[in-house]
Amino acid sequence: MRRSVIERKLRRVDTALDKAIAKNEIPGAVVLARMPRDGELLEHASVRGLAVVRPERLPMTRETLFDLASLTKALATTTAVMLLCEEGVVALDDPVAKHLPAFGEREKEGVTLRHLLSHSSGLKPWRPFHDVILERDRKTLGAPLLGTPEARELVVDRIARSALVHAPGEAAVYGDLDFIILGALVETLTGKPFDEFCASRIFTPLGMTNTGFLTAPAGGGALPEAERRRYAASENCPWRGRIVWGEVHDPNASAMGGVAGHAGLFAPADDVLRFAGAILDAWHGRPGPLPGDRVREFAERQRLPEGSDWALGWDTPTPGASSSGAHFSEHSIGHLGFTGTSLWIDLERETVVVMLTNRAHLVAKRSRFELRPQVHDLVLEAFLAEA
């Protein structure tokens, strides 16, 4: 009886997604959810709408690859730093300047990795580096800088030599620059390109076979047509003059060649679900590729400053104002991506909701995207339903 009640309630997830598609809030979505309860594993999958509206109409599938946007911060960068901490290569309270000497300029000597991971470093949250690089390309007759390794170096150097907008630990202000520096730090500490390190140390060991960064093909140009059709599209980009499809949406990540610590990762929903399963195994002390003690450490709120809900690289539920909705426990971690992606993990209940949408693709308006908490509430209310 309870199973039928749960299934009936879960159909409301499909209804909510269909209404959002009808109102032109999203073109399509894939939602995967999982929770163990009373000796059985409750699971749900919703696959709705279109992956691409223009230049052609392509249906959404469970295998569609999404631009995860800022989920890159949690799945790639945070995990990479966590592994390096576990190996003793670096420590959370190391000054960033210890490993990136240029970062010590302009009174940033006190900024630590912990500050970067908890968005409390004092760095400006965002700067339009793509505009800086585009302007340089317009004024220079030589080879374009956009998308090259030199562009990556320019962005990292500009951030490293910038001034703080507040003292470290004084405020928690979510942004991208903290994680661009962390991505550069991983490269410096390992001597490997960031995407290669993440592939060999995170995605391959976790069985995330379709996850990775998407760089432009050698010689430039678009992906081969058959390959591009595997991806969900994003916006009609004004500065690129085309619909972004099979390339990273984030302008700074694009300017850096598609590989950065703050954005650039692509994956299907099942790979994100697989990652969440590895986090749960580690947190509960089960064998797996991720270190349990470190996962538990990184999931703890840092309170930098007091009252901040940021853990290390992960958000936690803010009572009454969380994208996770009303039912995830306080021992939950999650993250969002601007393109319409999210992952929330209830560590206590071992509940995971992966919600991947292409909301930036040709929608009529940019809303507050209240669909996220609505879907999370519908899933949890179904999974927790009584007969």
Beta strands, then each sheet from edge to edge (+ up, - down):
strand 1: 28-37
strand 2: 40-52
strand 3: 58-59
strand 4: 66-67
strand 5: 212-213
strand 6: 233-237
strand 7: 242-245
strand 8: 265-267
strand 9: 332-337
strand 10: 341-346
strand 11: 351-357
sheet 1: 3+ 2- 1+ 11- 10+ 9-
sheet 2: 4+ 8- 5+
sheet 3: 6+ 7-
end
